[in-house]
Amino acid sequence: MPIITISRGTLNGGEALANLLSARTGYPVIGLEVIKDAATRFGISGSAISKQLSQGPRGILRSSP
């Protein structure tokens, strides 16, 4: 499943944009709390998650048409 990341806060319209994209694409909106809960379940530290989220992706992969 493709992942769309929006790095804006609630007051900047990021949440509204996420909800609009979700409605149009059918992709679920997942907040940071869900990611942190999953990390805890799998034994990944909160600081490791925060570091990775602040660094962002290392590359962009696109599928061939």
KEZA-722540 format. One record per residue: x, z, y of N, C-alpha, C, O, CB in turn. Coordinates in steps of 0.02 Angstrom, whole numbers, padded with zeros to 5 digits, always signed. Each point is the difference from the previous one (the first is absolute). Last residue first. Glycine has a CB too. Layout:
! KEZA-722540
XZYXZYXZYXZYXZY
...
//
This chain:
! KEZA-722540
+00264-00734+00112-00068-00027-00001-00014-00041-00061-00055-00026-00008+00057+00025+00130
+00169+00215-00115-00001-00072+00013-00072-00025-00002-00040+00023-00040+00155-00035-00009
-00050+00267+00121-00011-00041-00059-00002-00074+00021-00020-00016+00055-00044+00110-00113
+00202+00109+00178-00059-00041+00005-00006-00041-00063+00049-00026-00027-00041+00021+00154
+00125+00236-00016-00008-00045-00056-00064-00039+00009-00053+00029+00012+00118+00048-00088
+00118+00070+00235-00068-00025-00006-00001-00050-00058+00038-00048+00001-00063+00066+00123
+00186+00212-00065-00007-00073+00001-00072-00019-00008-00043+00041-00017+00158-00053-00031
-00045+00238+00064+00067-00029+00003-00003-00076+00003+00051-00032+00016-00006+00130-00078
-00234+00092+00156+00021-00041-00057+00069-00030+00011+00022-00010+00057-00141-00015-00081
+00071+00253+00153-00039-00060-00012+00027-00040-00059+00046+00022-00034-00074-00025+00154
+00090+00222-00005+00046-00057-00006-00039-00066-00009+00024-00053+00021+00062+00128-00071
-00200+00134+00059+00028-00014+00066+00047-00060-00002+00008-00034+00050-00018+00155-00022
-00088-00043-00230-00052-00027+00044+00027-00016+00069-00022-00049+00031-00062+00115-00094
+00228+00038-00093-00016-00068-00021-00052-00031+00046+00005-00059+00018+00023+00089-00136
+00026+00196+00153+00058-00043+00015-00016-00072-00017+00014-00045+00040+00064+00141-00063
-00237+00067-00035+00003-00009+00073+00057-00047+00019-00008-00043+00044-00040+00157-00028
+00032-00052-00243-00056-00043+00019+00003-00015+00075-00006-00057+00021-00064+00104-00114
+00223+00107+00011+00017-00067-00025-00055-00050+00019+00015-00057+00019+00049+00108-00115
-00099+00177+00145+00050-00029+00045+00021-00070-00022+00014-00042+00042+00026+00158-00017
-00191+00010-00160-00032-00021+00062+00049-00032+00048-00017-00048+00035-00065+00138-00049
+00131-00097-00253-00002+00048+00056-00034-00031+00061+00001-00061+00010+00103+00114-00053
-00156-00104-00220+00040-00028+00054-00007+00045+00061-00056+00020+00018+00041-00139-00062
-00099+00132-00181+00062+00036+00010+00047-00030+00052+00060+00010-00004-00071+00024-00111
-00222-00094+00042+00054-00034-00037+00068+00031+00013+00051-00027-00021-00118-00077+00025
-00131+00188+00102-00018-00005-00071+00056-00030-00042+00010+00018-00058-00129-00029+00092
+00142+00015+00202+00005+00068-00028-00015-00001-00074+00035+00033-00039-00069+00015+00150
+00001-00247+00006+00072+00015-00005+00010+00069-00031+00044+00009-00042-00021-00081+00143
-00242+00007-00050+00025-00037-00059+00074+00015-00010+00023+00008-00056-00107-00099+00075
-00016+00180+00173-00027+00032-00060+00026-00033-00064+00019+00033-00048-00122-00002+00112
+00156-00130+00144+00037+00063-00010-00025+00037-00062+00041+00030-00036-00022-00023+00160
-00133-00203-00061+00068-00017-00021+00040+00064-00014+00036+00004-00050-00041-00110+00118
-00209+00130+00023-00005-00024-00069+00069-00016-00028+00016+00015-00058-00131-00061+00082
+00097+00106+00203-00013+00057-00042-00003-00020-00074+00025+00036-00043-00088+00019+00137
+00081-00219+00079+00063+00032-00017-00010+00059-00046+00044+00014-00042+00001-00050+00152
-00235-00151-00118+00034+00038+00051+00064+00032-00026+00012+00002-00060-00121+00018+00115
-00046-00247-00119+00031+00060-00028+00041+00034+00054+00044-00031+00030-00041-00020-00146
-00207-00148+00069+00041+00032+00051+00026+00065-00030-00039+00041-00024-00028-00092+00121
-00007-00183-00236-00016+00068+00021+00047+00023+00057+00057-00023+00005-00099+00048-00121
-00043-00283+00071+00055+00046-00018-00019+00070+00023-00031+00007+00053+00117-00100-00044
-00215-00109+00035-00019+00038-00059+00055+00047-00024-00009+00035-00050-00066-00128+00018
+00056-00064+00230+00040-00019-00058-00022+00034-00064+00013-00024-00055+00080+00006+00131
-00201+00055+00141+00007-00073-00008+00035-00020-00064-00015-00052-00029+00016+00043+00151
-00030+00240-00061-00066-00030-00007+00005-00075-00013-00040-00028-00039-00006+00115+00115
+00243+00031-00030-00027+00022-00064-00068-00034-00013-00014-00023-00055+00075+00133+00066
+00041-00138+00199+00034-00039-00052-00027+00016-00070-00007-00044-00042+00110+00041+00114
-00184+00132+00106-00023-00069+00007+00032-00044-00054-00035-00040-00032+00020+00057+00156
+00087+00206-00109-00068-00003-00026-00029-00071+00004-00036-00022-00045+00020+00141+00079
+00229-00078+00060+00003+00008-00073-00070-00006-00031-00008-00032-00051+00109+00106+00064
-00085-00072+00222+00026-00062-00027+00002+00002-00077-00019-00048-00033+00087+00032+00138
-00127+00213+00008-00054-00050+00007+00022-00067-00029-00039-00033-00034-00003+00092+00137
+00204+00109-00094-00051+00017-00050-00058-00050+00002-00025-00022-00051+00056+00144+00060
+00140-00140+00154+00024-00016-00067-00051+00013-00054-00008-00040-00047+00121+00066+00086
-00116+00014+00210-00042-00050-00032+00021-00019-00070-00030-00045-00030+00007+00005+00142
+00114+00214+00039+00023-00067+00019-00041-00055-00033+00018-00059+00006+00095+00106+00009
-00142+00190-00057-00016-00011+00070+00021-00070+00024-00022-00022+00053+00035+00144-00034
+00035-00047-00243-00072-00005+00011-00016-00018+00072-00045-00040+00012+00027+00123-00103
+00260-00157+00013-00041+00059-00008-00073-00013+00014-00019-00054+00021+00118+00122+00009
+00092-00242-00132-00028+00024+00063-00044+00060-00014-00029+00005-00054+00032-00121+00105
+00116-00057-00202+00037+00058+00024-00021+00020+00071+00041+00004+00045+00055-00038-00117
-00178-00105-00165-00014+00004+00072+00033+00064+00025-00018+00055-00021-00092-00120+00011
+00119-00111-00220+00018+00063+00031-00012-00004+00075+00022-00048+00033+00064+00070-00123
-00164-00145-00156+00004-00010+00072+00014+00069+00031-00039+00047-00011-00041-00148+00009
+00102-00025-00255-00003+00061+00040+00007-00019+00073+00046-00037+00018+00002+00107-00113
-00130-00197-00157+00037+00000+00063-00009+00067+00036-00051+00033-00007+00038-00158+00016
-00001+00099-00277-00043+00000+00059+00045+00000+00062+00048+00038+00003-00141+00023-00065
//
